Every structure is written in structure tokens, then in C-alpha cells.
């Protein structure tokens, strides 16, 4: 990170991190272990695998997941991974969201912000914004991006949300307010 800041002449106070799938897990970990180095995070379709994350400060967070993600089922359950045809048990997404809310000092029960049958936004109230966006007809793909995995394995792609634009708007709101704002 230091090398990139120097070479790109980046503002060290405005480091934003996003990641998809396993990259989302790495995003959570970076925020938990280096909260003073990142301004905000936006994990997409991944778990926070840390049992007891303890960021040094609350980190504004925008989390996005698809309701039809076959590899990260919202309610958890058995998932057959396409790699080596292995069966694994996945926890519910709410486990990650509640654990992260506690880590940030937010309420563990979210408050509904939006639900238009295509996109649902839940907010975990606290010292910083922590919003969870669920895209109804989205599988394990970057929202608004091309389908990287076969829909039989990952579920359907969706253009209901352009994650790149939504995340950038969230990051800009953090730059302007320091805490973030509603993503949609």
C-alpha cells in the first residue's frame, strides 16, 4: 500500500478498498487489521471469515450480494463448489453482516432503507454508514458486469445495479462526509 501511495501520488487519507468473492473476504480482513489505513470498504459477494474482527476504528462499509448467489446462499447451506466438485457448508450471509456490525459498533439488526423488489438496502445504524445491498436476481457475479462464471454454477448475472458506479458514489460520499451516505 505504501509503495502504491508513493508511486501513484495517492492521498493516504483516501484509500478505498473493494473486492469480489474471496477478494471481499480480503477486504474485510484489511479493514479489520489496518482500519487506520483505509477510508472505507465495499466488499461484494464474500464472507468476513474473521471470528472476532476488531478494527481500530469503525470503517464505513457498503456490502453487496446477490439473492440468487449459488456459491454464497443468503440463508447458508450446502454448496457444491465447481472446483473439484467439493461439497461445503456455507454460513448465512447474516452471520457476516452481524459480526461486522458488532465490530463497527453498529446495531446488529438492520433498518430497511429501500426495497423495490429488485434491490434491497438495509442499514446497520452506528457511528459510520454500514449498508447491505441485496440484488434480487443476481448470482455470484459483479453486479452490472459481465457474467464471469457459468450461471449454472453461480446463478444469473444482473444489470439491476452497476456496482462500480454505486461503490464509487459511496466512496465519494465518504470523502465528502467522512462517514458515507446512502448508496442508491
N, C-alpha and C positions, 0 to 999 in steps of 0.2 A: 504494500500500500504506500509506504514511504517513497519507494522508487517511482511509482506511478505519479504521485503528487509532485515530485520534483521534475520528472521528465515532461509531464503534461501541464505543469504550472497550475495545478488544480488548487482550489481553495480547500484546505484541510478541514474547514468548518462545515463544508457542504459535500460530504461523502455519502452517497446514497447507494444502497445495495439491493439488488433483486436477483432471484434465481428461480429456476423451474425444476420441479421434481426433486431429485437429490440436491440440486442447487438451492432449492428452497430450504432444505434442511441445513445446508451450509450457511445460508443467510441467517437463519435463526441462531446458529452457533456463533457466527461472527458477532451478531448483536449482543448475545449473552456474554461473550468473552471480551469484547472490545467496544462496549457501548459508548465510551467516550470518544471513539474514533469515527462513529457513523452518525449521521444526522437523522436517518430514517431507513426503514427496510420495507420491502414489498415481496414477500415470498409467494410463489404461485405453485399450487398443487403439490405440496410436500408437507412432511411432518416435522415438528420440533421433537427430536429424539432425546433431548436432554431431559433427565428425570426432574431436576430441580434447577431450572435456569435462574441465574441471579445477575442480571445486567447491573452495572454500576449506576445506571440511571435509566428511567423509562425512555424507550425508543419508540417514536411514532411508527405505527405499523399498518400496512394495508395488505391483507391476506386475501388471495383469490383462489377459488377451487370450482370445479365443475360438479354439478349434482349427478351427472351420469358417468363419472370417472370410474372406470372398471378396475384401475390399479390402486386408487385411494377412495374406497367407498365411503360415503358420508357417514354411514352407520357402522362402519367397520365390517369385519367378517373375513371369510376365506377368499383369497385371491390366488389365481393361478398365474404365475409370472411367465411371460413368454420366453424368458431366458432359462434354458434347461428345464422348462415345463415344471417348475417347482411350485408347490402349494405353500402359501404363507398365511398367517393370520394377521390382519391389519386392525389397528385400533380405530375407533370412531374419530373423525376429524375434530369433534368437540373436545376430545382429550387434549389435543394440541392447543386449541383455542383457549380453553380454560386454564391450562398450565401457563400459557404465555400471558394471559390476562393477569393471573396472580403475580407473575414475575414483573409485570409493568406497574402493579399497584392498581389495576383496573378491577371493576366489578366482574365476577365470573359469569354472571347472567347478562347476556346482551339485550339491548333495546333495539327493536326493529326500526330502521330508518327508511327503508324502501322495500316494496315487494310488488312488482308489476307482472308477475307470473313468468317473467323472463330472467330478471335479475333481482336478487335479494341482497340487501345490505343490512348487516347487524353491527351495532356499535357497542363496544365494551367501554363503558364510561370510566374515566380516570384522569390522571394527570396529563396524558397525551392522547391523541387520537389512536384508537385501535379499531379498525373496521374490518369486517369479514364479508367479502363479496362472494356470493354463490351464484353461478351462472347455470340456469336450469338445464339446457340441452347441450352441455359441454362435457366431454370426456377428458382424458388425460392429454390435453393439448394446450398450447399457449393461446389464450382467448384472442380471437381475431387474427391469428396467424395461420399458417398452413398446417395441415394435419401432418405431424411428424411420424406418428405410429398408425398402423392399420386400425381402423375403427372397430374391427372385430376384437382386437386386443385391448384397445384403450378407450373405446366409446367414441361418440361423434365429435367432430370439430364444430365450432360455433363462431359466428361473427356478431353475436348479440352485444359483445363488449370488445373493444380494442384495448387489450391490456397495456400495450405500450403507451398509448395516449393517456389512459386512466392513471397509470403509475407515474408518468411524467407530470401530470396535473397534480397528483398527490405530493410528489417531491417538491414541485414549485410552491405548493401551499405551505409546506414545512419551511422552505427558505423564507417565505414571506411572514409567517406567523411564529415559527419555532415549534409548533405543536401539531400542525397538519389540519386538514379540513376534510369535509365530506368528499369522497372521490367522484361521485356522479352528479 
